[in-house]
């Protein structure tokens, strides 16, 4: 009978990872996409949301007659909410990065996705309404001399920029929620 004999081949030991002797967790997680909560990209998105919404809020509040138009009042409320939400999540991202924790829990991801969806939709809607009022005042009524059109336009533009950086956060959180 011709039976083959098993052969033993030597296998190299896997290389030691960084910090293996100190019992430290690995520095990078394979499934974390930059922009998701608990990553440097996510922190960058949160900080830019915070900065853009803060600039929009400060410019709008510094204009003396912003409260005469309802759309501008709603813009102030929406960017204030965006400001608080982004600051809170930026603090959570900083904590997760410092202690090297993953924020990929199903409940946490769900709260992030719902909160990002609400704040980004609200910011987009109020920025669009404010842009419509600004165009009405500037182009159709030609009353920019008596109003602060430049302030209104810059506050609206900052709100749009805040929405543009909050949309990727929402999409990444929603994608992460759907893939779990």
Secondary structure as a PSIPRED ss2 file (coil, helix, strand):
# PSIPRED VFORMAT (PSIPRED V4.0)

   1 X C   1.000  0.000  0.000
   2 X C   1.000  0.000  0.000
   3 X C   1.000  0.000  0.000
   4 X C   1.000  0.000  0.000
   5 X C   1.000  0.000  0.000
   6 X C   1.000  0.000  0.000
   7 X C   1.000  0.000  0.000
   8 X C   1.000  0.000  0.000
   9 X C   1.000  0.000  0.000
  10 X C   1.000  0.000  0.000
  11 X C   1.000  0.000  0.000
  12 X C   1.000  0.000  0.000
  13 X C   1.000  0.000  0.000
  14 X C   1.000  0.000  0.000
  15 X C   1.000  0.000  0.000
  16 X C   1.000  0.000  0.000
  17 X C   1.000  0.000  0.000
  18 X C   1.000  0.000  0.000
  19 X C   1.000  0.000  0.000
  20 X C   1.000  0.000  0.000
  21 X C   1.000  0.000  0.000
  22 X C   1.000  0.000  0.000
  23 X C   1.000  0.000  0.000
  24 X C   1.000  0.000  0.000
  25 X C   1.000  0.000  0.000
  26 X C   1.000  0.000  0.000
  27 X C   1.000  0.000  0.000
  28 X C   1.000  0.000  0.000
  29 X C   1.000  0.000  0.000
  30 X C   1.000  0.000  0.000
  31 X C   1.000  0.000  0.000
  32 X C   1.000  0.000  0.000
  33 X C   1.000  0.000  0.000
  34 X C   1.000  0.000  0.000
  35 X C   1.000  0.000  0.000
  36 X C   1.000  0.000  0.000
  37 X C   1.000  0.000  0.000
  38 X C   1.000  0.000  0.000
  39 X C   1.000  0.000  0.000
  40 X H   0.000  1.000  0.000
  41 X H   0.000  1.000  0.000
  42 X H   0.000  1.000  0.000
  43 X H   0.000  1.000  0.000
  44 X H   0.000  1.000  0.000
  45 X H   0.000  1.000  0.000
  46 X H   0.000  1.000  0.000
  47 X H   0.000  1.000  0.000
  48 X H   0.000  1.000  0.000
  49 X H   0.000  1.000  0.000
  50 X H   0.000  1.000  0.000
  51 X H   0.000  1.000  0.000
  52 X H   0.000  1.000  0.000
  53 X H   0.000  1.000  0.000
  54 X H   0.000  1.000  0.000
  55 X H   0.000  1.000  0.000
  56 X H   0.000  1.000  0.000
  57 X H   0.000  1.000  0.000
  58 X H   0.000  1.000  0.000
  59 X H   0.000  1.000  0.000
  60 X H   0.000  1.000  0.000
  61 X H   0.000  1.000  0.000
  62 X H   0.000  1.000  0.000
  63 X C   1.000  0.000  0.000
  64 X C   1.000  0.000  0.000
  65 X C   1.000  0.000  0.000
  66 X H   0.000  1.000  0.000
  67 X H   0.000  1.000  0.000
  68 X H   0.000  1.000  0.000
  69 X C   1.000  0.000  0.000
  70 X H   0.000  1.000  0.000
  71 X H   0.000  1.000  0.000
  72 X H   0.000  1.000  0.000
  73 X H   0.000  1.000  0.000
  74 X H   0.000  1.000  0.000
  75 X H   0.000  1.000  0.000
  76 X H   0.000  1.000  0.000
  77 X H   0.000  1.000  0.000
  78 X H   0.000  1.000  0.000
  79 X H   0.000  1.000  0.000
  80 X H   0.000  1.000  0.000
  81 X H   0.000  1.000  0.000
  82 X H   0.000  1.000  0.000
  83 X H   0.000  1.000  0.000
  84 X H   0.000  1.000  0.000
  85 X H   0.000  1.000  0.000
  86 X H   0.000  1.000  0.000
  87 X H   0.000  1.000  0.000
  88 X H   0.000  1.000  0.000
  89 X H   0.000  1.000  0.000
  90 X H   0.000  1.000  0.000
  91 X H   0.000  1.000  0.000
  92 X H   0.000  1.000  0.000
  93 X H   0.000  1.000  0.000
  94 X H   0.000  1.000  0.000
  95 X H   0.000  1.000  0.000
  96 X H   0.000  1.000  0.000
  97 X H   0.000  1.000  0.000
  98 X H   0.000  1.000  0.000
  99 X H   0.000  1.000  0.000
 100 X C   1.000  0.000  0.000
 101 X C   1.000  0.000  0.000
 102 X C   1.000  0.000  0.000
 103 X C   1.000  0.000  0.000
 104 X C   1.000  0.000  0.000
 105 X C   1.000  0.000  0.000
 106 X H   0.000  1.000  0.000
 107 X H   0.000  1.000  0.000
 108 X H   0.000  1.000  0.000
 109 X H   0.000  1.000  0.000
 110 X H   0.000  1.000  0.000
 111 X H   0.000  1.000  0.000
 112 X H   0.000  1.000  0.000
 113 X H   0.000  1.000  0.000
 114 X H   0.000  1.000  0.000
 115 X H   0.000  1.000  0.000
 116 X H   0.000  1.000  0.000
 117 X H   0.000  1.000  0.000
 118 X H   0.000  1.000  0.000
 119 X H   0.000  1.000  0.000
 120 X H   0.000  1.000  0.000
 121 X H   0.000  1.000  0.000
 122 X H   0.000  1.000  0.000
 123 X H   0.000  1.000  0.000
 124 X H   0.000  1.000  0.000
 125 X H   0.000  1.000  0.000
 126 X H   0.000  1.000  0.000
 127 X H   0.000  1.000  0.000
 128 X H   0.000  1.000  0.000
 129 X H   0.000  1.000  0.000
 130 X H   0.000  1.000  0.000
 131 X H   0.000  1.000  0.000
 132 X H   0.000  1.000  0.000
 133 X H   0.000  1.000  0.000
 134 X H   0.000  1.000  0.000
 135 X H   0.000  1.000  0.000
 136 X H   0.000  1.000  0.000
 137 X H   0.000  1.000  0.000
 138 X H   0.000  1.000  0.000
 139 X H   0.000  1.000  0.000
 140 X H   0.000  1.000  0.000
 141 X C   1.000  0.000  0.000
 142 X C   1.000  0.000  0.000
 143 X C   1.000  0.000  0.000
 144 X C   1.000  0.000  0.000
 145 X C   1.000  0.000  0.000
 146 X C   1.000  0.000  0.000
 147 X C   1.000  0.000  0.000
 148 X C   1.000  0.000  0.000
 149 X H   0.000  1.000  0.000
 150 X H   0.000  1.000  0.000
 151 X H   0.000  1.000  0.000
 152 X H   0.000  1.000  0.000
 153 X H   0.000  1.000  0.000
 154 X H   0.000  1.000  0.000
 155 X H   0.000  1.000  0.000
 156 X H   0.000  1.000  0.000
 157 X H   0.000  1.000  0.000
 158 X H   0.000  1.000  0.000
 159 X H   0.000  1.000  0.000
 160 X H   0.000  1.000  0.000
 161 X H   0.000  1.000  0.000
 162 X H   0.000  1.000  0.000
 163 X H   0.000  1.000  0.000
 164 X H   0.000  1.000  0.000
 165 X H   0.000  1.000  0.000
 166 X H   0.000  1.000  0.000
 167 X H   0.000  1.000  0.000
 168 X H   0.000  1.000  0.000
 169 X H   0.000  1.000  0.000
 170 X H   0.000  1.000  0.000
 171 X H   0.000  1.000  0.000
 172 X H   0.000  1.000  0.000
 173 X H   0.000  1.000  0.000
 174 X H   0.000  1.000  0.000
 175 X H   0.000  1.000  0.000
 176 X H   0.000  1.000  0.000
 177 X H   0.000  1.000  0.000
 178 X H   0.000  1.000  0.000
 179 X H   0.000  1.000  0.000
 180 X C   1.000  0.000  0.000
